[in-house]
Amino acid sequence: MSLTPLAVLSQQQPDTTFSFTIENPRYVGGSGPTICIDSAHNNFHTLEGGFSPFSRVVQEDGYKVIDSNQSITSVQLEACDIYIIVNPLHESNIGNWTLPNPSAFTKQEILELGEWVDSGGKFFLIADHMPFAGAAYDLGKSFGIEFSNGFATLEKEQNQPDVFSFENNRLKESPITGGGILSVTSFTGSAFTYPEDAIPVMVFKEGDYSLEPDVAWQFEENIKTVQLDGYAQGVLLEIGEGRAAIFGEAAMFTAQVINQGTENEFRVGINNTGLAPQNLEFLLNLIHWLDE
């Protein structure tokens, strides 16, 4: 889907019509742990924005959800049982999705978050395609993750979402792929390398690749291309007394709509039950694993 950054921003909206049912909520009446969703790092997705459908899902499952609009400190993290960062961005890249893509986080923030996870905190990081993967690179590296700052894709037909399945050997046995899940679908994200002690969940194979443009969505001839054999788009980590889930695609965990109300309307994420029929269950499995 060849869109400019401004076109993406203008056409991609949270799907307010998305409906779902959780037959057996993990907690009753908001009695569950507190999930904090970061909005302090120029995030493309926040509690009130693109991740509002995600928030509705976990609230229906019994969790409390709050906006985290301050820099990362040990004091701020005390209010969180699960801390989520989705698509952070350095201030220099606001409205300017071009290289370079500096870190959205200070060294002190990265240090304090790492110490919090090591002492028992639960962390969920999502860094999508360029420039978000670049903005999260330093943070990811502190957990042994090295993002490729590009647009990852499976070897498949063009303009189709990426299906990671047991059948194509891109979905792996893990604590969050039980319960009958056979496939999950992502909608244009990033790829990363990961440490040996990580639990791979969504992996790339030989023939998959990442395009790394100088400007987001502008794929020139002779563009830098990274072969993705050995890379992943989702892993789990046990870190000290805590846990972390690192993923390279955000839309798969929320519900959005492009060109709403037109003949070209397209649903992106857990609301697209035709292309992503098991993403909702996968999302809940991931949150439950963090919560254990």
ChimeraX commands (.cxc) that place a marker at each C-alpha (Angstrom):
marker #1 position 0.00,0.00,0.00 radius 0.5
marker #1 position 1.98,3.00,-1.24 radius 0.5
marker #1 position 0.92,5.88,0.97 radius 0.5
marker #1 position 2.81,8.95,2.10 radius 0.5
marker #1 position 3.12,9.54,5.87 radius 0.5
marker #1 position 0.53,12.33,5.72 radius 0.5
marker #1 position -1.87,10.10,3.81 radius 0.5
marker #1 position -1.46,7.39,6.46 radius 0.5
marker #1 position -2.16,9.89,9.22 radius 0.5
marker #1 position -5.25,11.30,7.53 radius 0.5
marker #1 position -6.85,8.03,6.38 radius 0.5
marker #1 position -6.08,5.66,9.28 radius 0.5
marker #1 position -8.65,5.99,12.07 radius 0.5
marker #1 position -9.63,3.91,15.11 radius 0.5
marker #1 position -12.62,1.72,14.28 radius 0.5
marker #1 position -15.32,2.97,16.66 radius 0.5
marker #1 position -17.82,0.45,15.25 radius 0.5
marker #1 position -15.72,-2.58,16.19 radius 0.5
marker #1 position -17.73,-5.02,18.30 radius 0.5
marker #1 position -16.54,-8.16,20.07 radius 0.5
marker #1 position -17.41,-10.56,22.87 radius 0.5
marker #1 position -15.20,-11.99,25.60 radius 0.5
marker #1 position -17.14,-14.95,26.94 radius 0.5
marker #1 position -15.00,-15.54,30.03 radius 0.5
marker #1 position -13.25,-12.34,31.16 radius 0.5
marker #1 position -10.07,-12.89,33.14 radius 0.5
marker #1 position -11.27,-10.43,35.79 radius 0.5
marker #1 position -14.66,-9.04,36.73 radius 0.5
marker #1 position -15.63,-5.40,36.69 radius 0.5
marker #1 position -12.23,-3.81,36.23 radius 0.5
marker #1 position -10.74,-5.63,39.22 radius 0.5
marker #1 position -7.64,-6.72,37.30 radius 0.5
marker #1 position -4.11,-5.29,37.16 radius 0.5
marker #1 position -3.37,-1.82,35.81 radius 0.5
marker #1 position -2.16,-1.46,32.23 radius 0.5
marker #1 position -0.36,1.81,31.47 radius 0.5
marker #1 position -0.19,2.95,27.84 radius 0.5
marker #1 position 2.58,5.42,27.08 radius 0.5
marker #1 position 1.76,8.79,25.48 radius 0.5
marker #1 position 4.87,10.72,26.56 radius 0.5
marker #1 position 7.04,9.91,23.55 radius 0.5
marker #1 position 5.15,11.37,20.60 radius 0.5
marker #1 position 3.47,8.00,20.16 radius 0.5
marker #1 position 1.55,7.31,16.97 radius 0.5
marker #1 position -0.78,5.05,18.98 radius 0.5
marker #1 position -2.12,6.05,22.41 radius 0.5
marker #1 position -4.95,5.15,24.78 radius 0.5
marker #1 position -7.17,7.90,23.38 radius 0.5
marker #1 position -6.06,7.40,19.76 radius 0.5
marker #1 position -5.13,4.41,17.66 radius 0.5
marker #1 position -4.98,2.03,20.63 radius 0.5
marker #1 position -8.43,2.90,21.98 radius 0.5
marker #1 position -9.90,-0.34,20.52 radius 0.5
marker #1 position -7.10,-2.33,22.19 radius 0.5
marker #1 position -7.99,-0.56,25.43 radius 0.5
marker #1 position -11.65,-1.50,25.06 radius 0.5
marker #1 position -10.67,-5.16,24.66 radius 0.5
marker #1 position -8.48,-5.38,27.76 radius 0.5
marker #1 position -10.99,-3.38,29.81 radius 0.5
marker #1 position -13.69,-5.84,28.81 radius 0.5
marker #1 position -11.30,-8.56,30.00 radius 0.5
marker #1 position -11.29,-6.87,33.43 radius 0.5
marker #1 position -8.08,-4.83,33.38 radius 0.5
marker #1 position -7.76,-1.20,34.42 radius 0.5
marker #1 position -6.19,0.99,31.73 radius 0.5
marker #1 position -4.60,4.40,32.28 radius 0.5
marker #1 position -2.74,6.91,30.15 radius 0.5
marker #1 position 0.95,7.31,31.01 radius 0.5
marker #1 position 1.89,10.82,29.85 radius 0.5
marker #1 position 5.12,11.38,31.79 radius 0.5
marker #1 position 8.74,10.44,31.18 radius 0.5
marker #1 position 9.75,6.99,32.38 radius 0.5
marker #1 position 10.82,7.00,36.03 radius 0.5
marker #1 position 10.73,4.42,38.78 radius 0.5
marker #1 position 8.05,6.48,40.55 radius 0.5
marker #1 position 5.87,6.65,37.44 radius 0.5
marker #1 position 6.21,2.90,36.85 radius 0.5
marker #1 position 4.98,2.12,40.38 radius 0.5
marker #1 position 1.43,2.76,39.15 radius 0.5
marker #1 position 1.73,0.09,36.43 radius 0.5
marker #1 position 1.46,-3.67,36.46 radius 0.5
marker #1 position 1.91,-3.84,32.68 radius 0.5
marker #1 position 3.59,-0.97,30.83 radius 0.5
marker #1 position 2.98,-0.62,27.09 radius 0.5
marker #1 position 4.85,1.53,24.58 radius 0.5
marker #1 position 3.48,1.66,21.03 radius 0.5
marker #1 position 5.23,3.41,18.13 radius 0.5
marker #1 position 7.29,6.09,19.89 radius 0.5
marker #1 position 8.85,8.92,17.89 radius 0.5
marker #1 position 11.62,11.43,18.46 radius 0.5
marker #1 position 10.35,15.01,18.36 radius 0.5
marker #1 position 12.48,15.74,15.27 radius 0.5
marker #1 position 10.41,13.21,13.29 radius 0.5
marker #1 position 6.97,14.61,14.10 radius 0.5
marker #1 position 5.40,15.14,10.67 radius 0.5
marker #1 position 8.80,14.32,9.18 radius 0.5
marker #1 position 9.14,10.60,8.55 radius 0.5
marker #1 position 12.63,10.81,7.07 radius 0.5
marker #1 position 16.06,9.67,8.21 radius 0.5
marker #1 position 17.64,10.06,10.69 radius 0.5
marker #1 position 15.33,8.58,13.34 radius 0.5
marker #1 position 16.91,9.31,16.74 radius 0.5
marker #1 position 15.94,7.52,19.93 radius 0.5
marker #1 position 12.68,8.62,21.50 radius 0.5
marker #1 position 14.08,7.75,24.95 radius 0.5
marker #1 position 16.82,9.11,27.15 radius 0.5
marker #1 position 19.51,6.81,28.49 radius 0.5
marker #1 position 18.09,7.33,31.99 radius 0.5
marker #1 position 14.61,6.27,30.89 radius 0.5
marker #1 position 16.00,3.12,29.30 radius 0.5
marker #1 position 17.96,2.33,32.44 radius 0.5
marker #1 position 15.00,2.82,34.79 radius 0.5
marker #1 position 12.65,0.77,32.61 radius 0.5
marker #1 position 15.17,-2.07,32.44 radius 0.5
marker #1 position 15.58,-2.09,36.22 radius 0.5
marker #1 position 11.80,-2.11,36.67 radius 0.5
marker #1 position 11.37,-5.13,34.40 radius 0.5
marker #1 position 14.28,-6.97,36.04 radius 0.5
marker #1 position 12.64,-6.50,39.44 radius 0.5
marker #1 position 9.30,-7.92,38.29 radius 0.5
marker #1 position 7.71,-5.44,35.89 radius 0.5
marker #1 position 5.82,-6.56,32.78 radius 0.5
marker #1 position 6.62,-4.69,29.57 radius 0.5
marker #1 position 5.07,-4.73,26.08 radius 0.5
marker #1 position 6.96,-2.84,23.36 radius 0.5
marker #1 position 5.65,-2.41,19.82 radius 0.5
marker #1 position 7.80,-0.62,17.24 radius 0.5
marker #1 position 6.31,-0.57,13.78 radius 0.5
marker #1 position 7.90,0.16,10.41 radius 0.5
marker #1 position 10.30,3.07,9.88 radius 0.5
marker #1 position 10.55,5.62,11.56 radius 0.5
marker #1 position 9.20,3.93,14.71 radius 0.5
marker #1 position 11.69,1.06,14.67 radius 0.5
marker #1 position 14.51,3.61,14.56 radius 0.5
marker #1 position 13.04,5.58,17.46 radius 0.5
marker #1 position 12.84,2.38,19.54 radius 0.5
marker #1 position 16.22,0.98,18.52 radius 0.5
marker #1 position 18.18,1.99,21.64 radius 0.5
marker #1 position 15.39,0.82,23.94 radius 0.5
marker #1 position 15.11,-2.51,22.13 radius 0.5
marker #1 position 18.86,-3.02,22.20 radius 0.5
marker #1 position 18.83,-2.76,25.99 radius 0.5
marker #1 position 16.75,-5.98,25.92 radius 0.5
marker #1 position 18.94,-7.66,23.29 radius 0.5
marker #1 position 16.63,-6.69,20.41 radius 0.5
marker #1 position 18.01,-4.94,17.30 radius 0.5
marker #1 position 15.34,-3.43,15.05 radius 0.5
marker #1 position 15.74,-3.17,11.30 radius 0.5
marker #1 position 14.40,0.32,10.57 radius 0.5
marker #1 position 12.37,-0.57,7.52 radius 0.5
marker #1 position 9.22,-2.14,6.12 radius 0.5
marker #1 position 9.24,-5.92,6.60 radius 0.5
marker #1 position 7.29,-8.20,4.30 radius 0.5
marker #1 position 6.85,-11.89,3.71 radius 0.5
marker #1 position 7.56,-13.46,0.35 radius 0.5
marker #1 position 3.98,-13.35,-0.94 radius 0.5
marker #1 position 1.58,-11.62,-3.29 radius 0.5
marker #1 position 1.85,-7.82,-3.24 radius 0.5
marker #1 position -0.65,-5.71,-1.26 radius 0.5
marker #1 position -1.60,-8.60,1.00 radius 0.5
marker #1 position -1.17,-8.61,4.80 radius 0.5
marker #1 position 1.45,-10.89,6.33 radius 0.5
marker #1 position 0.08,-14.17,7.67 radius 0.5
marker #1 position 2.28,-15.98,10.20 radius 0.5
marker #1 position 1.00,-19.52,10.56 radius 0.5
marker #1 position 2.09,-22.96,11.67 radius 0.5
marker #1 position 1.42,-24.09,8.12 radius 0.5
marker #1 position 4.02,-21.72,6.63 radius 0.5
marker #1 position 6.37,-22.25,9.61 radius 0.5
marker #1 position 6.40,-18.57,10.57 radius 0.5
marker #1 position 4.32,-18.99,13.74 radius 0.5
marker #1 position 6.08,-20.90,16.51 radius 0.5
marker #1 position 4.95,-22.89,19.53 radius 0.5
marker #1 position 5.04,-20.53,22.50 radius 0.5
marker #1 position 3.13,-19.69,25.69 radius 0.5
marker #1 position 0.80,-17.42,23.67 radius 0.5
marker #1 position 0.05,-19.61,20.65 radius 0.5
marker #1 position -1.94,-22.29,22.44 radius 0.5
marker #1 position -5.69,-22.71,22.56 radius 0.5
marker #1 position -6.13,-23.56,18.92 radius 0.5
marker #1 position -4.43,-20.55,17.37 radius 0.5
marker #1 position -3.19,-21.53,13.91 radius 0.5
marker #1 position -2.27,-18.14,12.47 radius 0.5
marker #1 position -1.94,-14.43,13.21 radius 0.5
marker #1 position -1.91,-11.61,10.71 radius 0.5
marker #1 position 0.16,-8.42,10.68 radius 0.5
marker #1 position -0.25,-5.36,8.51 radius 0.5
marker #1 position 3.19,-3.98,7.50 radius 0.5
marker #1 position 5.65,-3.75,10.38 radius 0.5
marker #1 position 9.32,-4.05,11.23 radius 0.5
marker #1 position 11.69,-6.94,11.86 radius 0.5
marker #1 position 14.38,-7.47,14.47 radius 0.5
marker #1 position 17.08,-9.85,15.63 radius 0.5
marker #1 position 16.74,-11.29,19.12 radius 0.5
marker #1 position 18.84,-12.96,21.82 radius 0.5
marker #1 position 19.19,-16.73,22.10 radius 0.5
marker #1 position 17.20,-16.89,25.33 radius 0.5
marker #1 position 14.15,-15.21,23.77 radius 0.5
marker #1 position 11.06,-17.26,22.91 radius 0.5
marker #1 position 10.34,-16.66,19.21 radius 0.5
marker #1 position 6.66,-16.31,18.29 radius 0.5
marker #1 position 6.44,-14.73,14.82 radius 0.5
marker #1 position 9.51,-15.35,12.66 radius 0.5
marker #1 position 10.65,-14.65,9.13 radius 0.5
marker #1 position 12.05,-17.16,6.67 radius 0.5
marker #1 position 14.47,-17.14,3.78 radius 0.5
marker #1 position 12.97,-14.99,1.02 radius 0.5
marker #1 position 11.31,-12.51,3.40 radius 0.5
marker #1 position 12.84,-9.05,3.31 radius 0.5
marker #1 position 12.75,-5.51,4.70 radius 0.5
marker #1 position 12.90,-2.36,2.57 radius 0.5
marker #1 position 14.71,0.52,4.29 radius 0.5
marker #1 position 13.89,3.84,2.60 radius 0.5
marker #1 position 15.22,7.29,3.47 radius 0.5
marker #1 position 11.62,8.55,3.54 radius 0.5
marker #1 position 8.76,6.42,4.87 radius 0.5
marker #1 position 6.68,4.75,2.11 radius 0.5
marker #1 position 8.96,6.01,-0.67 radius 0.5
marker #1 position 10.53,2.91,-2.20 radius 0.5
marker #1 position 13.03,4.03,-4.79 radius 0.5
marker #1 position 14.87,1.80,-7.22 radius 0.5
marker #1 position 17.99,0.25,-5.66 radius 0.5
marker #1 position 16.58,0.80,-2.15 radius 0.5
marker #1 position 18.49,-0.82,0.71 radius 0.5
marker #1 position 17.07,-4.30,1.28 radius 0.5
marker #1 position 17.66,-6.55,4.30 radius 0.5
marker #1 position 17.09,-10.29,4.01 radius 0.5
marker #1 position 15.13,-11.45,7.04 radius 0.5
marker #1 position 16.11,-15.08,7.55 radius 0.5
marker #1 position 16.80,-15.27,11.30 radius 0.5
marker #1 position 14.71,-12.20,12.15 radius 0.5
marker #1 position 11.41,-12.04,14.04 radius 0.5
marker #1 position 8.36,-9.82,14.36 radius 0.5
marker #1 position 7.41,-11.07,17.80 radius 0.5
marker #1 position 9.27,-12.61,20.76 radius 0.5
marker #1 position 8.83,-13.14,24.49 radius 0.5
marker #1 position 11.53,-12.58,27.10 radius 0.5
marker #1 position 11.94,-13.68,30.71 radius 0.5
marker #1 position 14.12,-11.00,32.33 radius 0.5
marker #1 position 15.08,-11.38,35.97 radius 0.5
marker #1 position 11.77,-11.48,37.84 radius 0.5
marker #1 position 9.91,-9.74,35.01 radius 0.5
marker #1 position 8.73,-10.34,31.49 radius 0.5
marker #1 position 8.75,-8.51,28.17 radius 0.5
marker #1 position 6.94,-8.98,24.88 radius 0.5
marker #1 position 8.54,-7.28,21.88 radius 0.5
marker #1 position 6.65,-6.97,18.58 radius 0.5
marker #1 position 7.25,-5.15,15.33 radius 0.5
marker #1 position 3.67,-4.40,14.27 radius 0.5
marker #1 position 0.93,-2.42,16.00 radius 0.5
marker #1 position -2.18,-2.64,13.83 radius 0.5
marker #1 position -2.57,-6.36,14.51 radius 0.5
marker #1 position -3.32,-5.58,18.19 radius 0.5
marker #1 position -5.96,-2.89,17.65 radius 0.5
marker #1 position -8.80,-2.07,15.23 radius 0.5
marker #1 position -8.51,0.61,12.60 radius 0.5
marker #1 position -10.23,1.55,9.38 radius 0.5
marker #1 position -8.86,3.18,6.24 radius 0.5
marker #1 position -11.04,5.20,3.84 radius 0.5
marker #1 position -14.01,4.86,6.18 radius 0.5
marker #1 position -17.38,5.23,4.51 radius 0.5
marker #1 position -16.05,4.82,0.98 radius 0.5
marker #1 position -16.07,1.93,-1.46 radius 0.5
marker #1 position -12.37,1.46,-0.67 radius 0.5
marker #1 position -12.93,1.05,3.08 radius 0.5
marker #1 position -10.51,-1.46,4.60 radius 0.5
marker #1 position -10.43,-2.73,8.15 radius 0.5
marker #1 position -7.00,-3.21,9.68 radius 0.5
marker #1 position -6.41,-5.39,12.74 radius 0.5
marker #1 position -8.58,-7.41,15.08 radius 0.5
marker #1 position -11.70,-6.01,13.42 radius 0.5
marker #1 position -10.85,-7.78,10.14 radius 0.5
marker #1 position -12.19,-11.21,11.03 radius 0.5
marker #1 position -11.74,-12.41,7.47 radius 0.5
marker #1 position -7.99,-11.74,7.22 radius 0.5
marker #1 position -7.13,-11.87,10.93 radius 0.5
marker #1 position -9.65,-14.24,12.54 radius 0.5
marker #1 position -7.48,-15.19,15.54 radius 0.5
marker #1 position -5.72,-11.91,16.33 radius 0.5
marker #1 position -8.12,-11.05,19.15 radius 0.5
marker #1 position -7.48,-14.33,20.94 radius 0.5
marker #1 position -3.75,-13.90,20.33 radius 0.5
marker #1 position -3.85,-10.42,21.90 radius 0.5
marker #1 position -5.56,-11.76,25.02 radius 0.5
marker #1 position -3.11,-14.66,25.28 radius 0.5
marker #1 position -0.22,-12.20,25.19 radius 0.5
marker #1 position -1.65,-9.96,27.92 radius 0.5
marker #1 position -2.46,-13.00,30.07 radius 0.5
marker #1 position 1.12,-14.28,29.72 radius 0.5
marker #1 position 2.47,-10.92,30.85 radius 0.5
marker #1 position 0.02,-11.00,33.72 radius 0.5
marker #1 position 1.10,-14.42,35.04 radius 0.5
marker link #1:1,2 radius 0.2
marker link #1:2,3 radius 0.2
marker link #1:3,4 radius 0.2
marker link #1:4,5 radius 0.2
marker link #1:5,6 radius 0.2
marker link #1:6,7 radius 0.2
marker link #1:7,8 radius 0.2
marker link #1:8,9 radius 0.2
marker link #1:9,10 radius 0.2
marker link #1:10,11 radius 0.2
marker link #1:11,12 radius 0.2
marker link #1:12,13 radius 0.2
marker link #1:13,14 radius 0.2
marker link #1:14,15 radius 0.2
marker link #1:15,16 radius 0.2
marker link #1:16,17 radius 0.2
marker link #1:17,18 radius 0.2
marker link #1:18,19 radius 0.2
marker link #1:19,20 radius 0.2
marker link #1:20,21 radius 0.2
marker link #1:21,22 radius 0.2
marker link #1:22,23 radius 0.2
marker link #1:23,24 radius 0.2
marker link #1:24,25 radius 0.2
marker link #1:25,26 radius 0.2
marker link #1:26,27 radius 0.2
marker link #1:27,28 radius 0.2
marker link #1:28,29 radius 0.2
marker link #1:29,30 radius 0.2
marker link #1:30,31 radius 0.2
marker link #1:31,32 radius 0.2
marker link #1:32,33 radius 0.2
marker link #1:33,34 radius 0.2
marker link #1:34,35 radius 0.2
marker link #1:35,36 radius 0.2
marker link #1:36,37 radius 0.2
marker link #1:37,38 radius 0.2
marker link #1:38,39 radius 0.2
marker link #1:39,40 radius 0.2
marker link #1:40,41 radius 0.2
marker link #1:41,42 radius 0.2
marker link #1:42,43 radius 0.2
marker link #1:43,44 radius 0.2
marker link #1:44,45 radius 0.2
marker link #1:45,46 radius 0.2
marker link #1:46,47 radius 0.2
marker link #1:47,48 radius 0.2
marker link #1:48,49 radius 0.2
marker link #1:49,50 radius 0.2
marker link #1:50,51 radius 0.2
marker link #1:51,52 radius 0.2
marker link #1:52,53 radius 0.2
marker link #1:53,54 radius 0.2
marker link #1:54,55 radius 0.2
marker link #1:55,56 radius 0.2
marker link #1:56,57 radius 0.2
marker link #1:57,58 radius 0.2
marker link #1:58,59 radius 0.2
marker link #1:59,60 radius 0.2
marker link #1:60,61 radius 0.2
marker link #1:61,62 radius 0.2
marker link #1:62,63 radius 0.2
marker link #1:63,64 radius 0.2
marker link #1:64,65 radius 0.2
marker link #1:65,66 radius 0.2
marker link #1:66,67 radius 0.2
marker link #1:67,68 radius 0.2
marker link #1:68,69 radius 0.2
marker link #1:69,70 radius 0.2
marker link #1:70,71 radius 0.2
marker link #1:71,72 radius 0.2
marker link #1:72,73 radius 0.2
marker link #1:73,74 radius 0.2
marker link #1:74,75 radius 0.2
marker link #1:75,76 radius 0.2
marker link #1:76,77 radius 0.2
marker link #1:77,78 radius 0.2
marker link #1:78,79 radius 0.2
marker link #1:79,80 radius 0.2
marker link #1:80,81 radius 0.2
marker link #1:81,82 radius 0.2
marker link #1:82,83 radius 0.2
marker link #1:83,84 radius 0.2
marker link #1:84,85 radius 0.2
marker link #1:85,86 radius 0.2
marker link #1:86,87 radius 0.2
marker link #1:87,88 radius 0.2
marker link #1:88,89 radius 0.2
marker link #1:89,90 radius 0.2
marker link #1:90,91 radius 0.2
marker link #1:91,92 radius 0.2
marker link #1:92,93 radius 0.2
marker link #1:93,94 radius 0.2
marker link #1:94,95 radius 0.2
marker link #1:95,96 radius 0.2
marker link #1:96,97 radius 0.2
marker link #1:97,98 radius 0.2
marker link #1:98,99 radius 0.2
marker link #1:99,100 radius 0.2
marker link #1:100,101 radius 0.2
marker link #1:101,102 radius 0.2
marker link #1:102,103 radius 0.2
marker link #1:103,104 radius 0.2
marker link #1:104,105 radius 0.2
marker link #1:105,106 radius 0.2
marker link #1:106,107 radius 0.2
marker link #1:107,108 radius 0.2
marker link #1:108,109 radius 0.2
marker link #1:109,110 radius 0.2
marker link #1:110,111 radius 0.2
marker link #1:111,112 radius 0.2
marker link #1:112,113 radius 0.2
marker link #1:113,114 radius 0.2
marker link #1:114,115 radius 0.2
marker link #1:115,116 radius 0.2
marker link #1:116,117 radius 0.2
marker link #1:117,118 radius 0.2
marker link #1:118,119 radius 0.2
marker link #1:119,120 radius 0.2
marker link #1:120,121 radius 0.2
marker link #1:121,122 radius 0.2
marker link #1:122,123 radius 0.2
marker link #1:123,124 radius 0.2
marker link #1:124,125 radius 0.2
marker link #1:125,126 radius 0.2
marker link #1:126,127 radius 0.2
marker link #1:127,128 radius 0.2
marker link #1:128,129 radius 0.2
marker link #1:129,130 radius 0.2
marker link #1:130,131 radius 0.2
marker link #1:131,132 radius 0.2
marker link #1:132,133 radius 0.2
marker link #1:133,134 radius 0.2
marker link #1:134,135 radius 0.2
marker link #1:135,136 radius 0.2
marker link #1:136,137 radius 0.2
marker link #1:137,138 radius 0.2
marker link #1:138,139 radius 0.2
marker link #1:139,140 radius 0.2
marker link #1:140,141 radius 0.2
marker link #1:141,142 radius 0.2
marker link #1:142,143 radius 0.2
marker link #1:143,144 radius 0.2
marker link #1:144,145 radius 0.2
marker link #1:145,146 radius 0.2
marker link #1:146,147 radius 0.2
marker link #1:147,148 radius 0.2
marker link #1:148,149 radius 0.2
marker link #1:149,150 radius 0.2
marker link #1:150,151 radius 0.2
marker link #1:151,152 radius 0.2
marker link #1:152,153 radius 0.2
marker link #1:153,154 radius 0.2
marker link #1:154,155 radius 0.2
marker link #1:155,156 radius 0.2
marker link #1:156,157 radius 0.2
marker link #1:157,158 radius 0.2
marker link #1:158,159 radius 0.2
marker link #1:159,160 radius 0.2
marker link #1:160,161 radius 0.2
marker link #1:161,162 radius 0.2
marker link #1:162,163 radius 0.2
marker link #1:163,164 radius 0.2
marker link #1:164,165 radius 0.2
marker link #1:165,166 radius 0.2
marker link #1:166,167 radius 0.2
marker link #1:167,168 radius 0.2
marker link #1:168,169 radius 0.2
marker link #1:169,170 radius 0.2
marker link #1:170,171 radius 0.2
marker link #1:171,172 radius 0.2
marker link #1:172,173 radius 0.2
marker link #1:173,174 radius 0.2
marker link #1:174,175 radius 0.2
marker link #1:175,176 radius 0.2
marker link #1:176,177 radius 0.2
marker link #1:177,178 radius 0.2
marker link #1:178,179 radius 0.2
marker link #1:179,180 radius 0.2
marker link #1:180,181 radius 0.2
marker link #1:181,182 radius 0.2
marker link #1:182,183 radius 0.2
marker link #1:183,184 radius 0.2
marker link #1:184,185 radius 0.2
marker link #1:185,186 radius 0.2
marker link #1:186,187 radius 0.2
marker link #1:187,188 radius 0.2
marker link #1:188,189 radius 0.2
marker link #1:189,190 radius 0.2
marker link #1:190,191 radius 0.2
marker link #1:191,192 radius 0.2
marker link #1:192,193 radius 0.2
marker link #1:193,194 radius 0.2
marker link #1:194,195 radius 0.2
marker link #1:195,196 radius 0.2
marker link #1:196,197 radius 0.2
marker link #1:197,198 radius 0.2
marker link #1:198,199 radius 0.2
marker link #1:199,200 radius 0.2
marker link #1:200,201 radius 0.2
marker link #1:201,202 radius 0.2
marker link #1:202,203 radius 0.2
marker link #1:203,204 radius 0.2
marker link #1:204,205 radius 0.2
marker link #1:205,206 radius 0.2
marker link #1:206,207 radius 0.2
marker link #1:207,208 radius 0.2
marker link #1:208,209 radius 0.2
marker link #1:209,210 radius 0.2
marker link #1:210,211 radius 0.2
marker link #1:211,212 radius 0.2
marker link #1:212,213 radius 0.2
marker link #1:213,214 radius 0.2
marker link #1:214,215 radius 0.2
marker link #1:215,216 radius 0.2
marker link #1:216,217 radius 0.2
marker link #1:217,218 radius 0.2
marker link #1:218,219 radius 0.2
marker link #1:219,220 radius 0.2
marker link #1:220,221 radius 0.2
marker link #1:221,222 radius 0.2
marker link #1:222,223 radius 0.2
marker link #1:223,224 radius 0.2
marker link #1:224,225 radius 0.2
marker link #1:225,226 radius 0.2
marker link #1:226,227 radius 0.2
marker link #1:227,228 radius 0.2
marker link #1:228,229 radius 0.2
marker link #1:229,230 radius 0.2
marker link #1:230,231 radius 0.2
marker link #1:231,232 radius 0.2
marker link #1:232,233 radius 0.2
marker link #1:233,234 radius 0.2
marker link #1:234,235 radius 0.2
marker link #1:235,236 radius 0.2
marker link #1:236,237 radius 0.2
marker link #1:237,238 radius 0.2
marker link #1:238,239 radius 0.2
marker link #1:239,240 radius 0.2
marker link #1:240,241 radius 0.2
marker link #1:241,242 radius 0.2
marker link #1:242,243 radius 0.2
marker link #1:243,244 radius 0.2
marker link #1:244,245 radius 0.2
marker link #1:245,246 radius 0.2
marker link #1:246,247 radius 0.2
marker link #1:247,248 radius 0.2
marker link #1:248,249 radius 0.2
marker link #1:249,250 radius 0.2
marker link #1:250,251 radius 0.2
marker link #1:251,252 radius 0.2
marker link #1:252,253 radius 0.2
marker link #1:253,254 radius 0.2
marker link #1:254,255 radius 0.2
marker link #1:255,256 radius 0.2
marker link #1:256,257 radius 0.2
marker link #1:257,258 radius 0.2
marker link #1:258,259 radius 0.2
marker link #1:259,260 radius 0.2
marker link #1:260,261 radius 0.2
marker link #1:261,262 radius 0.2
marker link #1:262,263 radius 0.2
marker link #1:263,264 radius 0.2
marker link #1:264,265 radius 0.2
marker link #1:265,266 radius 0.2
marker link #1:266,267 radius 0.2
marker link #1:267,268 radius 0.2
marker link #1:268,269 radius 0.2
marker link #1:269,270 radius 0.2
marker link #1:270,271 radius 0.2
marker link #1:271,272 radius 0.2
marker link #1:272,273 radius 0.2
marker link #1:273,274 radius 0.2
marker link #1:274,275 radius 0.2
marker link #1:275,276 radius 0.2
marker link #1:276,277 radius 0.2
marker link #1:277,278 radius 0.2
marker link #1:278,279 radius 0.2
marker link #1:279,280 radius 0.2
marker link #1:280,281 radius 0.2
marker link #1:281,282 radius 0.2
marker link #1:282,283 radius 0.2
marker link #1:283,284 radius 0.2
marker link #1:284,285 radius 0.2
marker link #1:285,286 radius 0.2
marker link #1:286,287 radius 0.2
marker link #1:287,288 radius 0.2
marker link #1:288,289 radius 0.2
marker link #1:289,290 radius 0.2
marker link #1:290,291 radius 0.2
marker link #1:291,292 radius 0.2
view
